[in-house]
Amino acid sequence: MLNRFCDKTKKGVALLEYSILVSALILALIAVQTTLRRALSSRWKAAADGTFGSGRQYDPGTTTVTVR
Protein backbone atom coordinates (compact mmCIF):
# COMPACT_ATOMS: atom_id res chain seq x y z
CA MET A 1 0.00 0.00 0.00
CA LEU A 2 2.73 2.44 0.97
CA ASN A 3 4.78 1.46 -2.08
CA ARG A 4 1.94 2.48 -4.46
CA PHE A 5 1.62 5.82 -2.69
CA CYS A 6 5.35 6.50 -3.11
CA ASP A 7 5.18 5.67 -6.84
CA LYS A 8 2.30 8.10 -7.36
CA THR A 9 4.11 10.77 -5.38
CA LYS A 10 7.28 10.33 -7.46
CA LYS A 11 5.28 10.62 -10.67
CA GLY A 12 3.53 13.73 -9.37
CA VAL A 13 6.81 15.34 -8.36
CA ALA A 14 8.36 14.54 -11.75
CA LEU A 15 5.37 16.07 -13.54
CA LEU A 16 5.60 19.16 -11.34
CA GLU A 17 9.33 19.51 -12.05
CA TYR A 18 8.80 19.24 -15.81
CA SER A 19 5.97 21.77 -15.77
CA ILE A 20 8.11 24.23 -13.78
CA LEU A 21 10.98 23.71 -16.22
CA VAL A 22 8.76 24.34 -19.26
CA SER A 23 7.22 27.41 -17.60
CA ALA A 24 10.65 28.84 -16.82
CA LEU A 25 11.77 28.25 -20.42
CA ILE A 26 8.69 30.01 -21.81
CA LEU A 27 9.15 32.95 -19.44
CA ALA A 28 12.80 33.27 -20.45
CA LEU A 29 11.87 33.33 -24.14
CA ILE A 30 9.25 36.00 -23.51
CA ALA A 31 11.77 38.06 -21.54
CA VAL A 32 14.38 38.10 -24.33
CA GLN A 33 11.90 38.48 -27.16
CA THR A 34 12.31 42.27 -27.39
CA THR A 35 16.09 42.08 -27.31
CA LEU A 36 16.19 39.41 -30.00
CA ARG A 37 13.75 41.35 -32.19
CA ARG A 38 15.85 44.52 -31.94
CA ALA A 39 19.08 42.68 -32.67
CA LEU A 40 17.58 40.96 -35.69
CA SER A 41 16.13 44.16 -37.11
CA SER A 42 19.42 46.01 -36.66
CA ARG A 43 21.24 43.25 -38.58
CA TRP A 44 18.67 43.44 -41.38
CA LYS A 45 19.05 47.23 -41.51
CA ALA A 46 22.84 47.04 -41.59
CA ALA A 47 22.75 44.45 -44.35
CA ALA A 48 20.25 46.45 -46.40
CA ASP A 49 22.11 49.73 -45.94
CA GLY A 50 25.39 48.16 -46.99
CA THR A 51 23.90 46.41 -49.99
CA PHE A 52 21.28 48.73 -51.39
CA GLY A 53 21.74 52.29 -50.27
CA SER A 54 25.05 52.65 -48.49
CA GLY A 55 23.19 54.48 -45.74
CA ARG A 56 21.63 57.03 -48.10
CA GLN A 57 17.91 57.69 -48.04
CA TYR A 58 15.67 58.60 -50.92
CA ASP A 59 14.89 62.33 -51.08
CA PRO A 60 12.46 63.32 -53.81
CA GLY A 61 13.83 66.88 -53.92
CA THR A 62 17.45 65.98 -54.63
CA THR A 63 17.32 62.48 -56.12
CA THR A 64 17.28 62.32 -59.90
CA VAL A 65 15.99 59.30 -61.75
CA THR A 66 16.58 58.64 -65.42
CA VAL A 67 14.02 56.40 -67.08
CA ARG A 68 14.92 54.94 -70.47
N, C-alpha and C positions, 0 to 999 in steps of 0.2 A: 504494500500500500504506500509506504513512504517512498519507495523507489520510483513509483509512477509519478508521485508529486514532484520529486526532484527533476525528473525528465521534462515534465511540463514547465517547470520553473526555468530550467536551462534554455528550453526553446523560446520561452517568453523573453528572457534576458537577451538572447541572441537577436531576436526580432527587434527588440527595443534598441540595441546597439546599432544594428543596420539602419534603422529608421533615423536615428540621431546622426549617423554618418552621412546619409543621403541628404538630410536637412541641412547639415553644415556645408556640404558641397554646393547645394543650390544657393544658400545664402552667400557663400564666397563668390560664386559666379555673378550673382546680382550685384554684389558690392563692387566688383571690378569691371562691370559692364560699361560704365561711363568712361573709365580710363582706356579700356580697349577700343571703344568706339572712336575716341579722340585720337589715339595713336594710329589707328587704321586710316582715318580720314586725313591726317597730316601726311602719312606716307603716300596716299593717293594724290594729294595736292602737290607734293614735292615731285612725284613722278610725272604728273601732267604738266607742271610748270617747266620742268626740265626738257620735256619732250616736245610739247606743243607751242608754248608761248614764251619760254625763257623768262617767266615772271612778268611779262608785259600783259596789260589788259587791253581789251578793245575799247577804243574811244571813237565814237562816230564823228566827232569834230575834227580829229587829226589823222585818223586812219584813212588811207586811200586804197580803194579796191579797183583793180582793172579786170573787167570781164571781157573775154574774147569770144 
